[in-house]
Amino acid sequence: MVLQNQSPLFGLTTGSLLQGRYRLLRESGGGYASAVYLAQDIEAGSEVTVKVFALPDELRERLRREERTVRDLEHEHIARVQD
């Protein structure tokens, strides 16, 4: 886990703005293919968790399918997918 100002995996820094909406506040975890950040949703005015992936092309479509499946699930023990 990297808990510093810049993620070596993605080159993102504290304060970076993703998709014009999510301002990264701090890195909170990650692994070999992803980084997890605490971020501010500047449209909603709330704090959210953002997970950024570094995946080979062959896994990107699989992740998109999983995201579409999980997006509609609602349960207190399942994180809500926004974007």
SEROVO-245965 format. One record per atom (N, C-alpha, C): residue number from 1; chain; atom name; x, y, z. Coordinates in Angstrom, 1 decimal. Each point is the difference from the previous one (the first is absolute). Example, Ala and Ser with C-alpha at 12.3 -4.5 7.8 and 13.67 -1.06 7.14 Angstrom:
2
<pt n="1" chain="A" atom="N" u="13.2" v="-5.7" w="7.8"/>
<pt n="1" chain="A" atom="CA" u="-0.9" v="1.2" w="0.0"/>
<pt n="1" chain="A" atom="C" u="0.9" v="1.2" w="0.0"/>
<pt n="2" chain="A" atom="N" u="-0.4" v="1.1" w="-0.7"/>
<pt n="2" chain="A" atom="CA" u="0.9" v="1.1" w="0.0"/>
<pt n="2" chain="A" atom="C" u="-0.8" v="1.1" w="0.8"/>
//
This chain:
83
<pt n="1" chain="A" atom="N" u="0.9" v="-1.2" w="0.0"/>
<pt n="1" chain="A" atom="CA" u="-0.9" v="1.2" w="0.0"/>
<pt n="1" chain="A" atom="C" u="0.9" v="1.2" w="0.0"/>
<pt n="2" chain="A" atom="N" u="-0.4" v="1.0" w="-0.8"/>
<pt n="2" chain="A" atom="CA" u="0.8" v="1.3" w="-0.1"/>
<pt n="2" chain="A" atom="C" u="-0.9" v="1.1" w="0.6"/>
<pt n="3" chain="A" atom="N" u="0.6" v="0.6" w="1.1"/>
<pt n="3" chain="A" atom="CA" u="-0.7" v="1.1" w="0.6"/>
<pt n="3" chain="A" atom="C" u="0.8" v="1.2" w="0.0"/>
<pt n="4" chain="A" atom="N" u="0.2" v="0.5" w="-1.2"/>
<pt n="4" chain="A" atom="CA" u="0.8" v="1.2" w="-0.2"/>
<pt n="4" chain="A" atom="C" u="-0.7" v="0.9" w="-1.0"/>
<pt n="5" chain="A" atom="N" u="0.6" v="1.1" w="-0.4"/>
<pt n="5" chain="A" atom="CA" u="-0.6" v="1.0" w="-0.8"/>
<pt n="5" chain="A" atom="C" u="-0.2" v="-0.4" w="-1.4"/>
<pt n="6" chain="A" atom="N" u="0.8" v="-0.9" w="-0.5"/>
<pt n="6" chain="A" atom="CA" u="-0.1" v="-0.4" w="-1.4"/>
<pt n="6" chain="A" atom="C" u="0.0" v="-1.5" w="-0.2"/>
<pt n="7" chain="A" atom="N" u="-0.9" v="-0.6" w="-0.7"/>
<pt n="7" chain="A" atom="CA" u="-0.1" v="-1.4" w="-0.3"/>
<pt n="7" chain="A" atom="C" u="1.0" v="-0.3" w="-1.1"/>
<pt n="8" chain="A" atom="N" u="1.0" v="-0.9" w="0.3"/>
<pt n="8" chain="A" atom="CA" u="0.9" v="-0.4" w="-1.1"/>
<pt n="8" chain="A" atom="C" u="-0.6" v="-0.8" w="-1.1"/>
<pt n="9" chain="A" atom="N" u="-1.2" v="-0.6" w="0.3"/>
<pt n="9" chain="A" atom="CA" u="-0.6" v="-0.8" w="-1.0"/>
<pt n="9" chain="A" atom="C" u="-0.7" v="0.8" w="-1.1"/>
<pt n="10" chain="A" atom="N" u="-0.6" v="1.2" w="0.4"/>
<pt n="10" chain="A" atom="CA" u="-0.8" v="0.8" w="-0.9"/>
<pt n="10" chain="A" atom="C" u="0.5" v="1.4" w="-0.2"/>
<pt n="11" chain="A" atom="N" u="0.9" v="0.4" w="0.8"/>
<pt n="11" chain="A" atom="CA" u="0.5" v="1.4" w="-0.1"/>
<pt n="11" chain="A" atom="C" u="-1.0" v="1.0" w="0.5"/>
<pt n="12" chain="A" atom="N" u="-1.1" v="-0.4" w="0.7"/>
<pt n="12" chain="A" atom="CA" u="-1.0" v="0.9" w="0.5"/>
<pt n="12" chain="A" atom="C" u="0.5" v="0.6" w="1.3"/>
<pt n="13" chain="A" atom="N" u="-0.4" v="1.2" w="0.2"/>
<pt n="13" chain="A" atom="CA" u="0.5" v="0.7" w="1.2"/>
<pt n="13" chain="A" atom="C" u="-1.3" v="0.5" w="0.8"/>
<pt n="14" chain="A" atom="N" u="0.3" v="0.3" w="1.3"/>
<pt n="14" chain="A" atom="CA" u="-1.1" v="0.6" w="0.8"/>
<pt n="14" chain="A" atom="C" u="-0.4" v="1.3" w="-0.6"/>
<pt n="15" chain="A" atom="N" u="-1.3" v="0.1" w="-0.2"/>
<pt n="15" chain="A" atom="CA" u="-0.5" v="1.2" w="-0.6"/>
<pt n="15" chain="A" atom="C" u="-0.4" v="-0.2" w="-1.5"/>
<pt n="16" chain="A" atom="N" u="0.4" v="-1.1" w="-0.6"/>
<pt n="16" chain="A" atom="CA" u="-0.3" v="-0.3" w="-1.4"/>
<pt n="16" chain="A" atom="C" u="-1.6" v="-0.1" w="-0.1"/>
<pt n="17" chain="A" atom="N" u="-0.5" v="0.4" w="-1.2"/>
<pt n="17" chain="A" atom="CA" u="-1.4" v="0.0" w="-0.2"/>
<pt n="17" chain="A" atom="C" u="-0.2" v="-1.1" w="-1.1"/>
<pt n="18" chain="A" atom="N" u="-0.9" v="-1.0" w="0.3"/>
<pt n="18" chain="A" atom="CA" u="-0.3" v="-1.1" w="-0.9"/>
<pt n="18" chain="A" atom="C" u="-1.4" v="0.3" w="-0.6"/>
<pt n="19" chain="A" atom="N" u="-0.1" v="-0.2" w="-1.3"/>
<pt n="19" chain="A" atom="CA" u="-1.3" v="0.1" w="-0.7"/>
<pt n="19" chain="A" atom="C" u="-0.7" v="1.4" w="0.3"/>
<pt n="20" chain="A" atom="N" u="0.8" v="1.0" w="0.3"/>
<pt n="20" chain="A" atom="CA" u="-0.6" v="1.3" w="0.3"/>
<pt n="20" chain="A" atom="C" u="-0.9" v="0.0" w="1.2"/>
<pt n="21" chain="A" atom="N" u="0.1" v="-1.0" w="0.9"/>
<pt n="21" chain="A" atom="CA" u="-1.0" v="-0.1" w="1.1"/>
<pt n="21" chain="A" atom="C" u="0.6" v="-0.5" w="1.3"/>
<pt n="22" chain="A" atom="N" u="1.1" v="-0.8" w="0.0"/>
<pt n="22" chain="A" atom="CA" u="0.5" v="-0.6" w="1.2"/>
<pt n="22" chain="A" atom="C" u="1.4" v="0.6" w="0.3"/>
<pt n="23" chain="A" atom="N" u="0.1" v="0.7" w="1.1"/>
<pt n="23" chain="A" atom="CA" u="1.3" v="0.6" w="0.4"/>
<pt n="23" chain="A" atom="C" u="0.6" v="-1.0" w="1.0"/>
<pt n="24" chain="A" atom="N" u="1.2" v="-0.5" w="-0.3"/>
<pt n="24" chain="A" atom="CA" u="0.7" v="-0.9" w="0.9"/>
<pt n="24" chain="A" atom="C" u="0.5" v="0.6" w="1.2"/>
<pt n="25" chain="A" atom="N" u="-0.4" v="-0.5" w="1.2"/>
<pt n="25" chain="A" atom="CA" u="0.4" v="0.6" w="1.3"/>
<pt n="25" chain="A" atom="C" u="1.3" v="-0.8" w="0.5"/>
<pt n="26" chain="A" atom="N" u="-0.1" v="-1.3" w="-0.1"/>
<pt n="26" chain="A" atom="CA" u="1.2" v="-0.8" w="0.5"/>
<pt n="26" chain="A" atom="C" u="-0.2" v="-1.4" w="-0.5"/>
<pt n="27" chain="A" atom="N" u="1.2" v="-0.7" w="-0.2"/>
<pt n="27" chain="A" atom="CA" u="-0.1" v="-1.4" w="-0.4"/>
<pt n="27" chain="A" atom="C" u="-0.2" v="-0.8" w="1.3"/>
<pt n="28" chain="A" atom="N" u="-0.9" v="-0.9" w="-0.1"/>
<pt n="28" chain="A" atom="CA" u="-0.3" v="-0.8" w="1.2"/>
<pt n="28" chain="A" atom="C" u="0.3" v="-1.5" w="-0.1"/>
<pt n="29" chain="A" atom="N" u="0.4" v="-0.4" w="-1.2"/>
<pt n="29" chain="A" atom="CA" u="0.4" v="-1.5" w="-0.2"/>
<pt n="29" chain="A" atom="C" u="0.2" v="-0.3" w="-1.4"/>
<pt n="30" chain="A" atom="N" u="0.1" v="-1.3" w="-0.3"/>
<pt n="30" chain="A" atom="CA" u="0.2" v="-0.4" w="-1.3"/>
<pt n="30" chain="A" atom="C" u="0.8" v="-1.3" w="-0.1"/>
<pt n="31" chain="A" atom="N" u="0.3" v="-0.4" w="-1.2"/>
<pt n="31" chain="A" atom="CA" u="0.7" v="-1.2" w="-0.3"/>
<pt n="31" chain="A" atom="C" u="0.9" v="0.1" w="-1.2"/>
<pt n="32" chain="A" atom="N" u="0.3" v="-1.1" w="-0.6"/>
<pt n="32" chain="A" atom="CA" u="0.9" v="0.0" w="-1.2"/>
<pt n="32" chain="A" atom="C" u="-0.7" v="0.6" w="-1.2"/>
<pt n="33" chain="A" atom="N" u="-1.4" v="-0.1" w="-0.1"/>
<pt n="33" chain="A" atom="CA" u="-0.7" v="0.5" w="-1.2"/>
<pt n="33" chain="A" atom="C" u="-1.0" v="1.1" w="0.3"/>
<pt n="34" chain="A" atom="N" u="0.0" v="0.5" w="1.2"/>
<pt n="34" chain="A" atom="CA" u="-1.0" v="1.1" w="0.4"/>
<pt n="34" chain="A" atom="C" u="0.5" v="0.8" w="1.1"/>
<pt n="35" chain="A" atom="N" u="-0.6" v="1.2" w="0.1"/>
<pt n="35" chain="A" atom="CA" u="0.3" v="0.9" w="1.1"/>
<pt n="35" chain="A" atom="C" u="-1.4" v="0.5" w="0.5"/>
<pt n="36" chain="A" atom="N" u="-0.2" v="0.2" w="1.3"/>
<pt n="36" chain="A" atom="CA" u="-1.2" v="0.4" w="0.6"/>
<pt n="36" chain="A" atom="C" u="0.2" v="1.4" w="0.7"/>
<pt n="37" chain="A" atom="N" u="-0.9" v="0.9" w="-0.3"/>
<pt n="37" chain="A" atom="CA" u="0.2" v="1.4" w="0.5"/>
<pt n="37" chain="A" atom="C" u="-1.3" v="0.4" w="0.8"/>
<pt n="38" chain="A" atom="N" u="0.2" v="0.8" w="1.0"/>
<pt n="38" chain="A" atom="CA" u="-1.1" v="0.8" w="0.6"/>
<pt n="38" chain="A" atom="C" u="-0.1" v="1.2" w="-0.9"/>
<pt n="39" chain="A" atom="N" u="-1.2" v="0.3" w="-0.5"/>
<pt n="39" chain="A" atom="CA" u="-0.1" v="1.2" w="-0.9"/>
<pt n="39" chain="A" atom="C" u="-1.3" v="0.8" w="0.4"/>
<pt n="40" chain="A" atom="N" u="0.0" v="1.2" w="-0.5"/>
<pt n="40" chain="A" atom="CA" u="-1.2" v="0.9" w="0.2"/>
<pt n="40" chain="A" atom="C" u="-0.7" v="0.0" w="-1.3"/>
<pt n="41" chain="A" atom="N" u="-1.3" v="-0.4" w="0.0"/>
<pt n="41" chain="A" atom="CA" u="-0.9" v="0.2" w="-1.2"/>
<pt n="41" chain="A" atom="C" u="-0.4" v="1.4" w="0.0"/>
<pt n="42" chain="A" atom="N" u="0.6" v="0.8" w="-0.9"/>
<pt n="42" chain="A" atom="CA" u="-0.3" v="1.5" w="0.1"/>
<pt n="42" chain="A" atom="C" u="-1.4" v="0.3" w="-0.5"/>
<pt n="43" chain="A" atom="N" u="-0.7" v="-0.9" w="-0.7"/>
<pt n="43" chain="A" atom="CA" u="-1.4" v="0.3" w="-0.4"/>
<pt n="43" chain="A" atom="C" u="-0.9" v="-0.3" w="1.1"/>
<pt n="44" chain="A" atom="N" u="0.2" v="-1.1" w="0.7"/>
<pt n="44" chain="A" atom="CA" u="-0.9" v="-0.4" w="1.1"/>
<pt n="44" chain="A" atom="C" u="0.4" v="0.6" w="1.4"/>
<pt n="45" chain="A" atom="N" u="1.2" v="0.5" w="0.1"/>
<pt n="45" chain="A" atom="CA" u="0.5" v="0.5" w="1.2"/>
<pt n="45" chain="A" atom="C" u="0.3" v="-1.0" w="1.1"/>
<pt n="46" chain="A" atom="N" u="0.2" v="-1.3" w="-0.4"/>
<pt n="46" chain="A" atom="CA" u="0.3" v="-1.0" w="1.0"/>
<pt n="46" chain="A" atom="C" u="1.3" v="-0.7" w="-0.3"/>
<pt n="47" chain="A" atom="N" u="0.4" v="-0.7" w="1.1"/>
<pt n="47" chain="A" atom="CA" u="1.3" v="-0.8" w="-0.2"/>
<pt n="47" chain="A" atom="C" u="-0.4" v="-1.4" w="-0.5"/>
<pt n="48" chain="A" atom="N" u="0.8" v="-0.5" w="-0.9"/>
<pt n="48" chain="A" atom="CA" u="-0.2" v="-1.3" w="-0.7"/>
<pt n="48" chain="A" atom="C" u="1.4" v="-0.7" w="0.0"/>
<pt n="49" chain="A" atom="N" u="-0.1" v="-1.3" w="-0.3"/>
<pt n="49" chain="A" atom="CA" u="1.2" v="-0.8" w="-0.3"/>
<pt n="49" chain="A" atom="C" u="0.1" v="-0.2" w="-1.5"/>
<pt n="50" chain="A" atom="N" u="1.1" v="0.2" w="-0.5"/>
<pt n="50" chain="A" atom="CA" u="0.3" v="-0.1" w="-1.5"/>
<pt n="50" chain="A" atom="C" u="1.1" v="-1.1" w="-0.1"/>
<pt n="51" chain="A" atom="N" u="-0.3" v="-1.0" w="-0.9"/>
<pt n="51" chain="A" atom="CA" u="1.0" v="-1.1" w="-0.3"/>
<pt n="51" chain="A" atom="C" u="0.4" v="0.2" w="-1.4"/>
<pt n="52" chain="A" atom="N" u="1.3" v="0.1" w="-0.2"/>
<pt n="52" chain="A" atom="CA" u="0.5" v="0.2" w="-1.4"/>
<pt n="52" chain="A" atom="C" u="0.8" v="-1.3" w="-0.3"/>
<pt n="53" chain="A" atom="N" u="-0.3" v="-0.5" w="-1.2"/>
<pt n="53" chain="A" atom="CA" u="0.6" v="-1.3" w="-0.4"/>
<pt n="53" chain="A" atom="C" u="1.0" v="0.2" w="-1.1"/>
<pt n="54" chain="A" atom="N" u="1.0" v="-0.8" w="0.0"/>
<pt n="54" chain="A" atom="CA" u="1.0" v="-0.1" w="-1.1"/>
<pt n="54" chain="A" atom="C" u="-0.1" v="-1.5" w="-0.5"/>
<pt n="55" chain="A" atom="N" u="-0.8" v="-0.2" w="-1.0"/>
<pt n="55" chain="A" atom="CA" u="-0.3" v="-1.3" w="-0.5"/>
<pt n="55" chain="A" atom="C" u="0.5" v="-0.3" w="-1.4"/>
<pt n="56" chain="A" atom="N" u="0.4" v="-1.2" w="-0.3"/>
<pt n="56" chain="A" atom="CA" u="0.3" v="-0.3" w="-1.4"/>
<pt n="56" chain="A" atom="C" u="-1.3" v="0.1" w="-0.8"/>
<pt n="57" chain="A" atom="N" u="0.1" v="0.3" w="-1.3"/>
<pt n="57" chain="A" atom="CA" u="-1.2" v="0.2" w="-0.9"/>
<pt n="57" chain="A" atom="C" u="-1.0" v="-1.2" w="0.1"/>
<pt n="58" chain="A" atom="N" u="0.5" v="-1.2" w="0.1"/>
<pt n="58" chain="A" atom="CA" u="-0.9" v="-1.2" w="0.0"/>
<pt n="58" chain="A" atom="C" u="-0.9" v="-0.1" w="1.3"/>
<pt n="59" chain="A" atom="N" u="0.4" v="0.7" w="1.0"/>
<pt n="59" chain="A" atom="CA" u="-0.8" v="0.0" w="1.3"/>
<pt n="59" chain="A" atom="C" u="-0.9" v="1.2" w="0.1"/>
<pt n="60" chain="A" atom="N" u="0.2" v="1.0" w="-0.8"/>
<pt n="60" chain="A" atom="CA" u="-0.9" v="1.2" w="0.1"/>
<pt n="60" chain="A" atom="C" u="-1.5" v="-0.3" w="-0.3"/>
<pt n="61" chain="A" atom="N" u="-0.3" v="-0.7" w="-1.0"/>
<pt n="61" chain="A" atom="CA" u="-1.4" v="-0.3" w="-0.3"/>
<pt n="61" chain="A" atom="C" u="-0.6" v="-0.9" w="1.1"/>
<pt n="62" chain="A" atom="N" u="0.7" v="-0.9" w="0.5"/>
<pt n="62" chain="A" atom="CA" u="-0.5" v="-0.8" w="1.2"/>
<pt n="62" chain="A" atom="C" u="-0.3" v="0.9" w="1.1"/>
<pt n="63" chain="A" atom="N" u="0.8" v="1.0" w="0.3"/>
<pt n="63" chain="A" atom="CA" u="-0.3" v="0.9" w="1.1"/>
<pt n="63" chain="A" atom="C" u="-1.2" v="0.8" w="-0.3"/>
<pt n="64" chain="A" atom="N" u="-0.2" v="0.5" w="-1.2"/>
<pt n="64" chain="A" atom="CA" u="-1.1" v="0.7" w="-0.4"/>
<pt n="64" chain="A" atom="C" u="-1.3" v="-0.8" w="0.2"/>
<pt n="65" chain="A" atom="N" u="0.0" v="-1.3" w="-0.4"/>
<pt n="65" chain="A" atom="CA" u="-1.2" v="-0.8" w="0.2"/>
<pt n="65" chain="A" atom="C" u="-0.3" v="-0.2" w="1.5"/>
<pt n="66" chain="A" atom="N" u="1.0" v="-0.2" w="0.8"/>
<pt n="66" chain="A" atom="CA" u="-0.2" v="-0.1" w="1.4"/>
<pt n="66" chain="A" atom="C" u="-0.6" v="1.3" w="0.6"/>
<pt n="67" chain="A" atom="N" u="0.5" v="1.1" w="-0.4"/>
<pt n="67" chain="A" atom="CA" u="-0.5" v="1.3" w="0.4"/>
<pt n="67" chain="A" atom="C" u="-1.5" v="0.2" w="-0.3"/>
<pt n="68" chain="A" atom="N" u="-0.3" v="-0.4" w="-1.2"/>
<pt n="68" chain="A" atom="CA" u="-1.5" v="0.1" w="-0.4"/>
<pt n="68" chain="A" atom="C" u="-0.8" v="-0.9" w="0.9"/>
<pt n="69" chain="A" atom="N" u="0.5" v="-1.2" w="0.3"/>
<pt n="69" chain="A" atom="CA" u="-0.8" v="-0.9" w="0.9"/>
<pt n="69" chain="A" atom="C" u="-0.1" v="0.5" w="1.4"/>
<pt n="70" chain="A" atom="N" u="1.0" v="0.5" w="0.6"/>
<pt n="70" chain="A" atom="CA" u="0.0" v="0.5" w="1.3"/>
<pt n="70" chain="A" atom="C" u="-0.7" v="1.3" w="0.2"/>
<pt n="71" chain="A" atom="N" u="-0.1" v="0.8" w="-1.1"/>
<pt n="71" chain="A" atom="CA" u="-0.6" v="1.4" w="0.1"/>
<pt n="71" chain="A" atom="C" u="-1.4" v="-0.1" w="0.5"/>
<pt n="72" chain="A" atom="N" u="-0.8" v="-1.0" w="-0.3"/>
<pt n="72" chain="A" atom="CA" u="-1.4" v="0.0" w="0.4"/>
<pt n="72" chain="A" atom="C" u="-0.2" v="-0.8" w="1.3"/>
<pt n="73" chain="A" atom="N" u="1.0" v="-0.5" w="0.6"/>
<pt n="73" chain="A" atom="CA" u="-0.2" v="-0.7" w="1.3"/>
<pt n="73" chain="A" atom="C" u="-0.1" v="1.0" w="1.1"/>
<pt n="74" chain="A" atom="N" u="-0.9" v="-0.2" w="1.0"/>
<pt n="74" chain="A" atom="CA" u="-0.1" v="0.8" w="1.1"/>
<pt n="74" chain="A" atom="C" u="-0.1" v="-0.9" w="1.3"/>
<pt n="75" chain="A" atom="N" u="1.0" v="0.2" w="0.8"/>
<pt n="75" chain="A" atom="CA" u="0.1" v="-0.7" w="1.3"/>
<pt n="75" chain="A" atom="C" u="0.9" v="0.7" w="0.9"/>
<pt n="76" chain="A" atom="N" u="-0.2" v="0.0" w="1.3"/>
<pt n="76" chain="A" atom="CA" u="0.8" v="0.7" w="1.0"/>
<pt n="76" chain="A" atom="C" u="1.4" v="-0.4" w="0.0"/>
<pt n="77" chain="A" atom="N" u="0.3" v="-1.2" w="-0.5"/>
<pt n="77" chain="A" atom="CA" u="1.4" v="-0.5" w="0.0"/>
<pt n="77" chain="A" atom="C" u="0.7" v="0.0" w="-1.3"/>
<pt n="78" chain="A" atom="N" u="-0.6" v="0.7" w="-1.0"/>
<pt n="78" chain="A" atom="CA" u="0.5" v="0.1" w="-1.3"/>
<pt n="78" chain="A" atom="C" u="0.3" v="1.5" w="-0.3"/>
<pt n="79" chain="A" atom="N" u="1.2" v="0.4" w="-0.4"/>
<pt n="79" chain="A" atom="CA" u="0.3" v="1.4" w="-0.3"/>
<pt n="79" chain="A" atom="C" u="-0.8" v="0.4" w="-1.3"/>
<pt n="80" chain="A" atom="N" u="-0.5" v="1.2" w="0.0"/>
<pt n="80" chain="A" atom="CA" u="-0.8" v="0.5" w="-1.2"/>
<pt n="80" chain="A" atom="C" u="1.0" v="0.4" w="-1.0"/>
<pt n="81" chain="A" atom="N" u="-0.2" v="-0.4" w="-1.3"/>
<pt n="81" chain="A" atom="CA" u="0.8" v="0.5" w="-1.1"/>
<pt n="81" chain="A" atom="C" u="-0.7" v="1.2" w="-0.6"/>
<pt n="82" chain="A" atom="N" u="0.8" v="1.1" w="-0.2"/>
<pt n="82" chain="A" atom="CA" u="-0.6" v="1.2" w="-0.6"/>
<pt n="82" chain="A" atom="C" u="0.5" v="0.2" w="-1.4"/>
<pt n="83" chain="A" atom="N" u="1.3" v="-0.1" w="-0.3"/>
<pt n="83" chain="A" atom="CA" u="0.5" v="0.3" w="-1.3"/>
<pt n="83" chain="A" atom="C" u="0.9" v="-1.1" w="-0.4"/>
//
